[in-house]
Amino acid sequence: MEDSETIAFEHAPVGLIYSENRCIKKCNTLFAEMFGYSRAELTDASLSILYPSSEEFARIGQIGAQKMLGTGRYRDERIMRRQDGLLFWCRVRGQSLDPSAPFARAVWSFADISEDRPITDMSLRERQVATLMVEGKTSKEIARVLEISPRTVDIHRARLMKKLGVRNSLELVAHISGIPL
């Protein structure tokens, strides 16, 4: 008979992984199914295979490492990539086992929230701007994080508004977040 910890890990209502240095050491079945891989394919794989691009893997890693120092905790909602290349919105939560070395050993949960958030054909930069907008960041804050000018952020925001057929930033965030207005 399985012990209660194994049961909780294997049957959690979210995808779970244990990682070391941003490589998957163990995952539950729901996690593997969510991303379209077998558990064997994911064992010892870099988390980078789950990101839309290597640049996003690096950028989110830098942000995550900074946020996790001290508390060991991280959370966000981001666009991830399934094995077949399809992109989807994912709610991610992490807990480092050593806050002074955030990625050395960590436990992460992943929830597919794509039913509530539509994916639109977006460029890498538009995905970055959209993700930070959903987090409630201003143009100046987004510009600082992405190391671009606030005007460039506004250009990307305008492109997203046009693509999604919305009239203002509130509608844009609501549309990206899947919140009906």
Backbone torsions as a table, in degrees:
resi	resn	phi	psi	omega
1	MET	NA	141.9	179.3
2	GLU	-72.4	147.6	175.2
3	ASP	-79.7	164.1	-174.1
4	SER	-63.5	-32.4	178.5
5	GLU	-66.8	-42.7	178.4
6	THR	-64.7	-42.6	178.2
7	ILE	-60.5	-46.4	-179.4
8	ALA	-61.0	-44.4	179.9
9	PHE	-64.1	-49.0	-174.8
10	GLU	-70.9	-29.3	-173.2
11	HIS	-114.7	17.5	177.8
12	ALA	-61.6	148.5	-179.7
13	PRO	-78.7	9.4	175.8
14	VAL	-134.3	162.5	174.6
15	GLY	-72.8	134.1	-179.6
16	LEU	-126.0	143.7	172.8
17	ILE	-139.6	155.0	166.0
18	TYR	-112.6	127.9	-177.6
19	SER	-126.2	155.2	172.6
20	GLU	-131.1	122.9	179.5
21	ASN	50.1	45.2	176.9
22	ARG	63.5	26.7	171.9
23	CYS	-119.2	139.1	-178.3
24	ILE	-75.9	123.2	177.1
25	LYS	-101.5	-32.8	178.9
26	LYS	-153.4	141.0	175.8
27	CYS	-140.4	157.2	175.6
28	ASN	-88.9	170.5	-177.1
29	THR	-61.8	-41.2	-178.8
30	LEU	-60.6	-39.7	177.3
31	PHE	-60.7	-50.0	-179.9
32	ALA	-59.2	-44.5	179.3
33	GLU	-63.6	-40.8	-178.7
34	MET	-58.0	-38.5	-176.9
35	PHE	-97.7	-4.4	175.0
36	GLY	80.5	23.0	178.4
37	TYR	-114.1	166.2	168.1
38	SER	-86.5	159.9	178.3
39	ARG	-62.1	-36.6	179.7
40	ALA	-63.2	-39.5	179.1
41	GLU	-65.0	-29.4	-177.4
42	LEU	-86.8	-23.2	-178.8
43	THR	-63.0	123.5	-178.0
44	ASP	71.4	8.6	177.4
45	ALA	-81.2	147.6	174.2
46	SER	-70.1	142.2	175.4
47	LEU	-62.2	-15.8	-178.4
48	SER	-58.6	-27.1	-178.7
49	ILE	-67.3	-13.6	-177.0
50	LEU	-96.7	0.1	-177.7
51	TYR	-102.2	151.6	178.8
52	PRO	-62.0	-27.4	-180.0
53	SER	-155.3	160.7	178.1
54	SER	-67.3	-30.5	177.7
55	GLU	-63.9	-41.8	179.0
56	GLU	-67.9	-36.8	176.1
57	PHE	-59.7	-46.9	-179.2
58	ALA	-66.6	-46.1	-176.4
59	ARG	-65.0	-46.8	179.8
60	ILE	-66.1	-33.3	175.9
61	GLY	-63.0	-42.7	178.7
62	GLN	-63.9	-45.9	179.4
63	ILE	-62.7	-46.3	-178.8
64	GLY	-61.9	-43.4	-179.7
65	ALA	-61.5	-41.8	179.4
66	GLN	-65.0	-45.2	-178.4
67	LYS	-68.0	-30.9	-175.7
68	MET	-81.2	-20.6	179.5
69	LEU	-60.4	128.1	-180.0
70	GLY	99.3	-64.5	-177.1
71	THR	-88.8	-29.7	-176.7
72	GLY	80.2	2.7	-176.5
73	ARG	-111.2	148.6	176.7
74	TYR	-147.8	147.6	175.4
75	ARG	-154.1	144.1	173.2
76	ASP	-165.3	177.0	171.5
77	GLU	-126.2	127.7	-172.9
78	ARG	-145.8	168.3	175.9
79	ILE	-90.5	129.4	-180.0
80	MET	-121.6	172.4	-176.4
81	ARG	-125.1	130.5	175.4
82	ARG	-80.5	167.7	-179.3
83	GLN	-57.1	-35.5	-179.0
84	ASP	-78.7	2.7	178.0
85	GLY	93.8	-11.7	179.6
86	LEU	-68.1	138.3	179.3
87	LEU	-95.1	148.7	178.5
88	PHE	-153.1	156.0	176.7
89	TRP	-80.5	138.7	-176.9
90	CYS	-137.9	135.4	173.7
91	ARG	-93.3	122.9	-174.5
92	VAL	-119.9	134.7	176.6
93	ARG	-133.0	136.8	-178.9
94	GLY	-135.8	153.0	176.9
95	GLN	-139.1	117.3	176.6
96	SER	-79.5	144.3	175.4
97	LEU	-80.9	-15.5	177.0
98	ASP	-140.6	98.8	-176.8
99	PRO	-57.4	-21.5	178.3
100	SER	-80.0	-15.5	176.2
101	ALA	-135.0	75.3	-168.3
102	PRO	-52.0	-36.7	-175.1
103	PHE	-99.5	-3.4	-177.5
104	ALA	-56.2	-49.9	176.8
105	ARG	-147.7	125.6	-176.4
106	ALA	-150.5	156.4	174.8
107	VAL	-115.1	133.9	-175.8
108	TRP	-129.9	144.8	171.1
109	SER	-117.1	145.9	-179.1
110	PHE	-133.3	127.9	177.1
111	ALA	-124.2	126.9	177.1
112	ASP	-73.7	115.6	179.5
113	ILE	-114.5	23.5	-176.1
114	SER	-67.6	-23.4	176.8
115	GLU	-64.5	-30.5	-178.7
116	ASP	-93.7	-14.8	-176.5
117	ARG	-129.8	116.3	179.3
118	PRO	-74.9	146.1	173.7
119	ILE	-101.2	128.5	177.3
120	THR	-113.0	156.5	177.2
121	ASP	-64.6	101.7	-177.7
122	MET	-122.2	147.8	172.2
123	SER	-73.4	168.6	177.4
124	LEU	-54.5	-49.2	-177.4
125	ARG	-65.7	-37.9	177.6
126	GLU	-64.3	-39.3	176.1
127	ARG	-61.6	-42.0	179.3
128	GLN	-63.4	-46.8	179.4
129	VAL	-62.9	-44.5	-179.5
130	ALA	-60.8	-44.9	-179.4
131	THR	-60.6	-44.4	-178.7
132	LEU	-71.6	-32.1	175.3
133	MET	-63.6	-43.7	179.7
134	VAL	-61.6	-30.8	176.8
135	GLU	-74.3	-6.1	177.6
136	GLY	91.2	13.3	-178.7
137	LYS	-76.7	145.3	175.6
138	THR	-80.8	169.3	177.9
139	SER	-57.6	-41.8	179.7
140	LYS	-64.5	-41.0	179.0
141	GLU	-66.8	-41.7	178.4
142	ILE	-62.7	-44.1	179.7
143	ALA	-59.1	-42.7	179.5
144	ARG	-63.3	-45.8	-178.8
145	VAL	-63.4	-42.6	-175.6
146	LEU	-89.7	-4.6	-179.3
147	GLU	57.3	48.4	174.5
148	ILE	-132.7	174.9	-179.4
149	SER	-82.4	153.8	175.6
150	PRO	-58.7	-32.9	178.2
151	ARG	-63.5	-40.2	178.1
152	THR	-64.9	-38.9	175.6
153	VAL	-58.9	-45.3	-179.8
154	ASP	-62.4	-35.2	177.6
155	ILE	-65.3	-44.8	178.5
156	HIS	-64.7	-40.2	177.9
157	ARG	-61.2	-43.6	179.6
158	ALA	-62.8	-40.6	177.5
159	ARG	-62.5	-43.2	178.2
160	LEU	-62.7	-42.0	179.6
161	MET	-61.0	-42.0	179.5
162	LYS	-66.3	-45.9	179.8
163	LYS	-59.1	-39.3	-175.1
164	LEU	-93.2	-4.5	177.2
165	GLY	66.8	37.8	178.4
166	VAL	-111.1	160.5	-173.5
167	ARG	-97.4	-21.6	-176.7
168	ASN	-151.8	175.4	-176.8
169	SER	-64.3	-35.6	178.5
170	LEU	-61.2	-47.5	177.5
171	GLU	-63.7	-37.2	179.8
172	LEU	-62.4	-50.0	179.6
173	VAL	-62.9	-41.1	178.8
174	ALA	-61.9	-43.4	-179.7
175	HIS	-64.3	-46.7	-179.6
176	ILE	-64.6	-38.0	-177.9
177	SER	-79.0	-13.0	-178.4
178	GLY	78.0	22.9	-179.4
179	ILE	-96.6	121.3	178.8
180	PRO	-70.9	138.5	176.3
181	LEU	-98.1	NA	NA
